Amino acid sequence: MTACLTAGDAIGHYIGMLEAALTPRHEVAVFADRGTRERPFLPSWTYVPTRRDILWFHYSIGSENLACLRGRGPDFKIMDFHGVTPPELFSEDETELRRLAEQALHALPRFRDVFDLCIVHSDYSARVLREAGYPRVVKSPLAIGRALAEADAHPYLAERLARLEYLLFVGRVVAQKDVLGAIEVYAAVRARRPNLKFWIVGDRSASPLYQQRIEARLRERGLERDVGFAGKLADPRLLKPFFLHARLLVMLSRWESFCVPVVEAMGFGVPTITSETAAAEIMGDAGLFVEVGQVDNLPNVGQVGNLPSTVSRRWLQDGQVNNLPHYLQAADAILAYLDDRERSADLQRRCRTRAALFTEEALVRSIREIEREHFPHGNGS
């Protein structure tokens, strides 16, 4: 059961893989409050406890289906916790999403006696649930399906992207992801590498106000022709070429509980640069980590070492003082990475190795282990 079942998003892909993993041994029904035509589901209100079922509940935002959790109930209940975006990270015009996030956070402690088991996908999420008093928490990989890896890249798009050197962002274009910060970092790097481009791939519909700020920033920096927007790409044939030819994924989010694009990029040998701890946990030793507030050094798994700042002092004059340290680090780290072929090749190899931890096969093995150890009545044996 989920709040919204949407084709092309991370939770939607994950639910499809769960369904495939469980169907050989269980009858599976998918419930959602709302969704799209591409993915069939039952309305959440049609769920009826039977004492014989397992309710697998995806928890990430407030929704009508929280009504199914009013009491412990007769069915075995699993919370699949995807984290709740901190409400303060939404833009001013995302009032409904902010309200739903507040609802989910407020309700979270009340459900600790409702769920029999909690599944998380990062140490960060495990810590959140344990601090809320949840006693049974297990960690499982959040897999990336085979569709993207096995897709035939669109030949026209692939051929043209192969001609470019570019950085890449993939995700919802919202304030939480700090896309404005990523643009600032790109601007600083481009000052040293004028042929470098920046592609932003993701849905831009959530906050028109944030999109206006992005457009204004691009005009101020003179980057309208250097930053491209591809929109949300649900078709893997279109998304794959962007990963295939990217030099780095730039993910300077202010909050993540996992971060699927990091794993997608690793599958193509593309490292990520991030200052977000949950995303850094996922990428492990296969990317660049810039620690917020540590401007004098560059702690990252590629062992960049200490570098002098190469960024113009306009940063101090541009209202970016709060984020200045890790923006400066990110720009320097990117330049060092682009200029060091040996280190770049090493991180690319590390990416492909680490991506194997997040395959659909790894997910199936994990689900079978959870079934054997935690499901009631020997289910999954």
Residue pairs with C-beta under 8 A, 6 or more apart in sequence:
1 30
1 31
1 32
1 44
1 47
1 55
1 56
1 57
1 58
1 65
1 68
2 11
2 15
2 30
2 31
2 32
2 33
2 58
2 65
3 32
3 33
3 34
3 58
3 60
3 61
3 62
3 63
3 64
3 65
4 32
4 33
4 34
4 35
4 63
5 11
5 12
5 15
5 30
5 32
5 34
5 35
5 36
5 39
5 41
6 12
6 35
6 36
6 39
7 36
7 38
7 39
7 234
8 232
8 233
8 234
10 142
10 258
10 260
11 58
11 60
11 82
12 39
13 144
13 145
13 147
13 260
14 142
14 143
15 30
15 58
16 39
16 145
17 143
17 145
17 360
17 363
18 56
18 363
18 367
19 28
19 30
20 360
21 363
21 364
21 367
21 368
22 28
22 367
25 371
25 379
25 380
26 54
26 379
29 42
30 39
30 40
30 41
30 42
31 41
31 42
31 43
31 44
31 46
31 47
31 65
32 41
32 42
32 43
32 44
32 65
33 43
33 44
33 63
33 64
33 65
35 41
44 63
44 64
44 65
44 68
45 64
45 67
47 55
47 65
47 68
49 55
49 73
49 74
49 75
50 74
50 75
51 74
51 75
52 75
53 75
53 76
54 75
54 76
54 77
54 78
54 375
54 376
54 379
55 68
55 73
55 75
55 76
55 77
55 78
56 78
56 80
57 65
57 68
57 69
57 77
57 78
57 79
57 80
57 115
58 80
58 82
59 79
59 80
59 81
59 82
59 84
59 104
59 108
60 81
60 82
60 83
60 84
60 104
61 84
61 85
61 97
61 100
61 101
61 103
61 104
62 99
62 100
62 101
62 102
62 103
62 104
62 107
63 100
66 103
66 104
66 107
69 77
69 111
69 114
69 115
71 114
72 113
72 114
73 114
76 116
76 117
76 375
76 376
77 114
77 115
77 116
77 117
78 115
78 116
78 117
78 118
78 119
79 111
79 115
79 117
79 118
79 119
79 129
79 134
80 118
80 119
81 118
81 119
81 120
81 125
81 128
81 129
81 257
82 121
82 125
82 257
82 258
83 122
83 124
83 125
83 128
83 255
83 256
83 257
83 258
83 278
84 101
84 104
84 105
84 108
85 97
85 101
85 176
85 255
86 101
86 255
87 98
87 101
87 102
87 105
89 175
89 176
89 254
89 255
90 97
90 98
90 101
90 174
90 175
90 176
90 207
91 174
91 175
91 206
91 207
91 209
91 210
92 209
93 207
93 208
93 209
93 210
94 174
94 206
94 207
97 206
108 132
109 132
109 133
112 132
112 133
112 134
112 135
115 134
115 136
116 136
116 376
117 136
117 138
117 370
117 374
118 129
118 134
118 136
118 137
118 138
119 137
119 138
119 139
119 140
119 370
120 126
120 129
120 137
120 138
120 139
120 140
121 139
121 140
121 141
121 142
121 257
121 258
122 139
122 257
122 258
122 278
122 281
122 282
123 139
123 278
123 281
124 256
124 257
124 277
124 278
124 281
125 257
125 258
125 278
126 137
126 139
129 137
130 137
136 374
138 370
138 373
138 374
140 363
140 366
140 367
140 370
141 357
141 358
141 362
141 363
141 366
142 258
142 260
142 263
142 358
142 363
143 358
143 359
143 360
143 362
143 363
144 260
144 263
144 264
144 267
144 355
144 358
144 359
144 360
145 360
146 359
146 360
147 236
148 236
148 239
148 240
148 243
148 264
148 267
149 267
151 236
151 237
151 239
151 240
152 237
153 237
153 240
153 241
153 244
154 237
154 238
154 240
154 241
157 238
157 241
158 240
158 241
158 244
158 245
161 241
161 242
161 244
161 245
162 241
162 244
162 245
164 197
164 245
165 193
165 195
165 196
165 197
165 247
166 196
166 197
166 198
166 199
166 245
166 246
166 247
167 186
167 189
167 196
167 197
167 198
167 199
167 246
167 247
167 248
167 249
167 250
167 334
168 198
168 199
168 201
168 242
168 243
168 246
168 247
168 248
168 249
168 250
168 265
168 270
169 177
169 179
169 182
169 198
169 199
169 200
169 201
169 202
169 249
169 250
169 251
170 201
170 202
170 239
170 242
170 243
170 249
170 261
170 264
170 265
171 177
171 201
171 202
171 251
171 253
171 261
172 202
172 203
172 206
173 179
173 200
173 202
173 203
173 204
173 206
173 210
173 211
173 214
173 229
174 206
174 207
174 210
175 207
175 210
175 254
176 253
176 254
176 255
177 251
177 252
177 253
177 254
178 252
178 253
178 254
178 323
179 200
179 210
179 214
180 210
180 213
180 214
180 217
181 252
181 320
181 323
181 327
182 198
182 200
182 250
182 251
182 252
183 198
183 214
183 217
183 218
183 221
183 223
183 227
184 217
184 315
184 318
184 320
184 327
185 250
185 252
185 327
185 330
185 331
185 334
186 196
186 198
186 223
186 227
186 250
187 221
187 223
188 310
188 311
188 312
188 315
188 327
188 328
188 331
189 196
189 331
189 334
189 335
189 338
190 196
190 198
190 223
190 226
191 312
192 310
192 335
193 335
193 338
196 226
196 338
197 226
197 227
197 228
198 223
198 226
198 227
198 228
198 250
199 227
199 228
199 230
199 242
199 246
200 227
200 228
200 229
200 230
201 229
201 230
201 231
201 232
201 233
201 239
201 242
202 231
202 232
203 231
203 232
204 211
204 229
204 231
218 224
218 227
230 238
230 242
233 239
233 242
240 268
243 264
243 265
243 267
243 268
243 270
244 268
246 265
246 268
246 270
247 270
247 337
247 338
247 344
248 270
248 271
248 272
248 273
248 288
248 334
248 337
248 338
249 261
249 262
249 265
249 270
249 271
249 272
249 273
250 272
250 273
250 330
250 334
251 259
251 261
251 262
251 272
251 273
251 274
251 276
251 279
252 273
252 274
252 275
252 276
252 326
252 327
252 330
253 259
253 274
253 276
253 279
254 276
255 276
255 278
256 276
256 278
256 279
257 278
258 278
258 279
258 282
259 274
259 276
259 278
259 279
259 282
261 272
262 272
262 274
262 279
262 282
262 283
262 287
263 282
263 355
263 358
265 271
265 272
265 351
266 272
266 283
266 286
266 287
266 351
266 352
266 354
266 355
266 358
267 351
267 352
267 355
268 351
269 348
269 349
269 351
269 352
270 348
270 351
271 283
271 286
271 287
271 288
271 302
271 337
271 344
271 347
271 348
271 350
271 351
272 279
272 283
272 286
272 287
272 288
273 287
273 288
273 289
273 290
273 300
273 330
273 333
273 334
273 337
274 280
274 283
274 287
274 288
274 289
274 290
275 289
275 290
275 291
275 292
275 326
275 329
275 330
280 287
280 289
282 358
283 289
283 301
283 354
284 301
284 350
284 354
285 301
285 350
285 354
286 301
286 347
286 350
286 351
286 353
286 354
287 300
287 301
287 302
287 347
287 351
288 300
288 301
288 302
288 304
288 333
288 334
288 337
288 347
289 299
289 300
289 301
290 298
290 299
290 300
290 326
290 329
290 330
290 333
291 299
291 326
291 329
292 325
292 326
293 325
293 326
294 325
294 326
294 329
295 309
295 324
295 325
295 328
295 329
296 306
297 305
297 306
298 304
298 305
298 306
298 307
298 329
298 332
298 333
298 336
300 333
301 347
302 337
302 343
302 346
302 347
303 343
304 332
304 333
304 336
304 337
304 343
307 332
307 333
307 336
308 332
309 328
309 332
310 331
310 332
310 335
311 327
311 328
311 331
311 332
315 324
315 327
315 328
316 324
320 327
336 343
337 343
337 344
337 347
338 344
356 362
368 380
370 380
371 379
371 380
371 381
372 380
372 381
